[in-house]
Amino acid sequence: MRNYKTQMEAAKKGLFTPELELVAKKEDVDREKLRQLVAKGEVAIPCNVNHRSISAEGIGTGLRTKINVNLGISGDCNDYELEMKKVDVALKFGAEAIMDLSNYGKTNTFRRELIAKSPAMIGTVPMYDAIGYLDKDLLDISASDFLKVVRAHAEEGVDFMTIHAGINRRAVEAFMRDKRKMNIVSRGGSLLFAWMMMTGNENPFYEHYDEVLDILREYDVTISLGDALRPGCIDDSTDAGQIAELIELGALTERAWAKDVQVMVEGPGHMAMNEIAANMKLQKRLCHNAPFYVLGPLVTDIAPGYDHITSAIGGAIAAANGADFLCYVTPAEHLRLPDLDDVKEGIIASRIAAHAADIAKGVPHARERDDAMAKARHNTDWDEMFKIAIDPEKAKRYFESAPPSDRHTCSMCGKMCAVRTTNMILEGKKVEFCSEK
């Protein structure tokens, strides 16, 4: 029988939970140092007590940058089998988290199957599910109705929930004063904004925040404080609305920690490259070094079809400057629901960004695979290169699509391969081309 409710409560009591022990082993970090970080809130271990299949991961200070994959059912694309195939792709390529953003029909059947199957953390946005789950129009939903959906997701085993509690009246006033090109682009944020404006009431997740925290604490659900006012184009970044909400999120972070509820804070959005580092530092300062979870940031607005690349550029800069958790973006962003290929491309781009940032941050052992790849390339050991690669199948397919006559080279340089030439000279061999047949 557990004598603690949450990972944070256990850490504050000086206890080492099985999940903390597993994270310490995975990350190769000192368990006492990790416990202190969890106790302070600088590391979160999202792990619902009802998620039996989970393999716990840590998110935050000093740990590897983690990535999240979004998927789920929509009204126009309600193929449950396809979404489960996307889950398989996410797990195959090592995503540490999967967010079910389903917003159509009775979503709990899919979510329960996902939680039963997935060793990755599962996240949701209860606001997305409220209309379908409750079978009510937005204006007819009450504050207590919203809390019912939070409880239902917690009971099912969801590890972290995006709750847009920071878009309160103060933040809305700042947003309304400072005109934007794109206004609100957060789906959950826009729904709450509409509900607040139509009813004249305060944001229910802000007004009843303590009740939300009580539900999350009961099941050890991590709250991911959503950025409803994140910028949706680079012209809107770092404006009054974004910063006003971030200030509210900092206060909400401390209130959650006081109840031993683990916290992540969500961030932008679309943002020019030269603003990213400052935003990461601002978030860490205002939100007391809570783990930072970013969507992108996308560094330009003109690349539909290639936004996995604009996101990876921004994600690498963000994570190198303190972000802890990257939400993937696919080539389908802004265009449609992603298919299987889009999901894979988004995951790989995000994995590259996270890994590159870990090297820059000096995360323990981050460079080991790169050093192994350098050794394999030095030895022109293709099989070893394929094994080390993030996507071995694609690397091998490319190599074999135009095979060289000599396997110690590739078809780009052939026998003029720089590695081959240098190795031969250092081995005391003579390099000849014209006489070779």
N, C-alpha and C positions, 0 to 999 in steps of 0.2 A: 504494500500500500504506500503510495507516494505521500510524503509529508510536506509537499509543496504543490502549488497550483501551476506555476509557470517556470520556464527556464530561468527567467530573471530572478524570481523569488528564491529559487534554489541557489543561484550564484551569490545572491546577497547573504544567504545563510551559510556560505562556505561549502556548499555541497557540490559534488561532481556528478552530474547526471550521466546516464549512458549516452545520451545524445551529445553532450559536451565532450565526453571522452572520445567519441567517434570523430567529431570535428577536429579535435586536437591531433588525432592520428592522421586524418586525411591531409591536414594542413602542415603537419610536422612542426607544431608549435607547442610551447610549454603549457600544460593544462592549467596551471595556477594563473599564468598571465592571461590565458583565455577566459578563465572564470572571472577575473577582475574586469575584463572588458565587457563581458556579458552583464555583470552586476552594474556597471556604469551605463550600460545601454549603447556602448560603442560597437558592440557586436550583437547581432540577433541570430537566434537559431529557430527559425519558424518550424514548428513541429506540433501540430494538433494532436491531442491525446487519442483521437479517434482515427488518425491516419496510420494504419498498421503497417502498410507496405513501404513507408518512407525510409530513405537513407539520409539521415540528417546532414545538413550543410550549414555553415556559418557565413554570415554576410557582415562585412564591416572592417574595421581598422586592422591592418596588417595581414589580412587574408586574401586569397585569390579573388579576383573580380569574377562574379557569377553572372550568368545570363538567363533571361526569361524568354519563353516562347508564348505568344498569344494565339489562341485558336478558339473555336466555338461555333455554335449554330446561329444562323441569322435567318430572317424571313425569306430572303431570296436564295439562300444556299443552306438548306436544312438536311444535309447528307451526313447522318451520324456516323456511318461507316467510314466516310472520307475523313472526318475529323479525328476518328480514332487512328487512322493511318498516319495522320500528322503527328499524333502523340508518339507513335512508333519511331518516326523520323527524329523527333525531338530527343527521345531517349537514346537512340542510336548515336547521335552526334553530341551527346553529353550535356544537354541543357540541364541546368540544376533546378529550374523552376518552369512550371507551365501554368499560365493563367487561362481559365475558362471564362471567356467573355460572352457566352451565349446570351442572347436577348430575344429568343423566340420560343414560344410554346412552353411546355413543362420540362424545364432543363435538368431537373434533379436526377432523372434516369441516367443521362450522359455523365453528369458530374459524379454520381456515385460509382459508376463503372471506372471512370478516370481515377478517382481516389483509391479504389480497390487495387488498381493495376500499377499505379505510378510510384516508383521510388523517388521521383523528383518532387519538390515542394509544389503544392497546388494553391493557386491564388484565384480570387474572384473579385468582382465589383458588384456587391449586392444591389446597388442602384440600378444596374443594367437589368437585373432579373426581376425587379419589383413589379413591373407592369404585367409581365407574363405570369409570374408566380402567383400574384394576387388576383389576376384577371380583373383589374380595375384600370380606369383611365387615370392619368397623372393627377388631375385635379381632385379626384375622389380618394386618393391615397392619404392616409393620416400618418402622423409621426409614429404612432404605435405600429402601424402597418410596416413601415420601413424597418423597425426594430425586429419584427417577426421574421423578415427575410434574413437579417443578420444572424439571428439565432438559428434559423434553419440551415444556413451554410455552415455555421460553426458545428452544429450537431452532426452534419454529414462528414466532417473531417477536413475542412478547408484550413490550410496552414497560415495563410495571410490574406487579408482583405483590404482592398483599396476603399477607404472611406473618405469622401470629400467633405471633411468637417471644417476646413479652413475658409471656405467661401461663405463667410458670415456677412452680416449687414455692413460691417466696417470695410471688409475687402470689396464688397460689391460697390460701395460708394467710391472707392478709389478707382475701380474698373470703369465706372460710369463717367467719372470726371475726365479720365485720361483716354481719349478716343483711340480705338484700335482699327487697324485695317481688317483684321480677321475676327475680332470679337472673341467669343468663347469657342474653342475647338475640342475641349474635353467633352465626351459624350455624357458621362455622369455629371460633370459640372454644369453642362447646359440644361440638363433635366432638373437639377436642383435649383438653378437660377430661375428657370421657368416656373417651378413650383412655388418658390419664394415670391416671385413677382405676381403670380396669379392669386395666391392665398393671402399675401401680405404678412406671412409668418417668417420667423427666423429659420435658418437652416436646421432641420430636425436633428441632424447628426451633431451639430454644434450645441443646440439647445439641450439635447438629451445625451450629451457626450459621456457623462458618468455611467449612464445605463448601458451605453454601447460598450464601454470598457469592462463593465461587470460581466457582460456576456462573453467577451473575448477572453477575459481572465479565466472564466470557468472551464474553457476548452484549450487554453494556452494558444490562442490565435494571435499572431502578430498583426498589429495595425499598420497598414501602409498608408500614410497620410497623403491623400491624393492632391495633385496640383490642378485644381479645376480651372485656374486662370493661367495655365502655362501658355507661352506664346505659340501661335499657330503659323507664324511667318517671322522672318528674321527682323522685320521692322518693328514687331511688337515685343521683342525680347527686352528683359530687364526694365520693364515699365512699372508704373505705380501699382497696377493691379497684381502683377506677379510678385512684387516685393511685399505688398501689403498682405497677401495671402501667406507668404513665406514667414512673415513675422508671427502671424496667427499659428502657423504650424509649429513654430518653435515653442510657443506656450502650450500647445496641445501635446507636444512631445513630453514635456515635464509632467503634465497631468497624468499621462499614461504611465510613465515610469513610477510615479508615486503609488500607482495601483499594481505595480509589477507586471504591466503589460509591455511586451516588447514592441519596438517602433522601427519602422523605416519611413523615410520621407521621400516623396516623389518630386522629380524636377523636370526641367524643360526637355523637350519641346523643340522649337526651331530657334537657332541662335548662331550668329556669326562667330567664326573661329576665335576672333580676338576677345570675345566676351566670356568664353567658356570657363577659363581658369578662374577668373574673378567670381563668377557665379558659384563655382564649386566651393571656393573659400568662404563666400558669403553664407551659403547654406550651412556649411559645417559650423560656422560661428553662431548663426542665429538659431540653429537647431541642435546645438550642444554636442556636436560630433556624432549624432545619430547616423546610422547607415543611410547612404544616399542612393536612390534608385532613379535612373534617368532613362527617358525615351529619346534615344539619339545622343545628343541633340543633332538635328539635321542642319547642316551648315550652309545650305543654299536651298532655294525654293523652286528651282527650275529643272529638276531632274526626275520627273515622274517616270517610273519604269526602272530607275536606278537608285532609288532612295535607300536601298540597303547599303550603298556605297557612301552616300552623303551622311547616313547615320553612323556608319563605321568610323568615318573620319572624326566626327564629333564625339562619338563614344570613346575612341582611343584617347582623345585630348581630355575628355571629362574624367575618365578613370585614372589617367596619369596624374590628374590634379585632385584626386580625392574621392571620386564617385566609386561606389562599391558594387553596384548591381546595374547591369545594362539590359534594357528591354529591347529585344531584337526588332528590326524593321525589315520588311521584305520588299522585293521589287514591285509588289502590288500596292504598296502604301499609296493612299489617296486615289486609288483606281478601282479596286475590287477586293473581294475576299481572296486571300492567297490560296493557291493550289499547292500540291505536294512539292513541286520544284521550287516555288517561291519560298516555302517554309525552309527548305534545305539551304537555299541561297542566303536567306536572312540569318539562319543559325550560323553558317560558316563565316559570314561577314562579321557577325557579332563576336564569335569566338576569336577571330583574328584581332579585333579591336581590344577585347579583354586581355588576351595574352600579351599583345604588344604593350599595353599599359602596365601589366604585372612586371614585365621586364624593366620598364622605366621606373617603377616604384621600388624595385629591388625586393619583390616578394620572394621568400625562400624557395629555391629550386626552380624558379620560373624559367631560367635559361637552360636548364638541363636538356630539354628536348632540342633546343636550337643548337647546342653544342654537339649533341648526338647527330643531328642532321649535317652539321659541318663535317664531322668525321666521316659519315657515310658518303657525302659528296666528294670529299678528298680521296676516298677509296673507290669512287664511282661504283658504289654498291647500291644498285637500283632497288633491289628487294628491301634493303634496310631503309632506304629513303621513303619508299611507299609505306612501310610500316609506321614510320615516325610522322608522316604527313597528317594534317588535320582531316583531309579527305583522301584516304589512300586509293579508293576506287577511281576517282577522277584523275589523280596523278598517274596511275598506271594506265588508264585508258588513253590519256594524252600521249604518253610515251610510246605505247604500242600502236597508236594510230599511224605513226610514221617511223617505223623501227629503223635504227641505224644498221649499217653493215657490220660495225664493230660495237658490241654491247658495252664497251668501256667508254663510249661517247653517246651523244644523242644526235638527232638529225639536224640540229641547228648548226653546229660547228663541225661535226664529223671528226676527222682525225686532226683538225686544227683546234680541238678542244684545249683551252688554256690549262685546265687541270691536268689533262693527259700529258701535254707538252712539258709542263713544269715537273711533274712527277718523274717523267722519263729522264730529264736532265739531272735531277737530284739523285736518281738511281744510277747515274753514270752511263746512261744509254744515249745513243745517237738518234736524233730526230730527223727523219727523212720523209718526204712526201712524194716526190716525182718517181723515185725508184720503187715505191710501194705499189703493189697491184691490188 
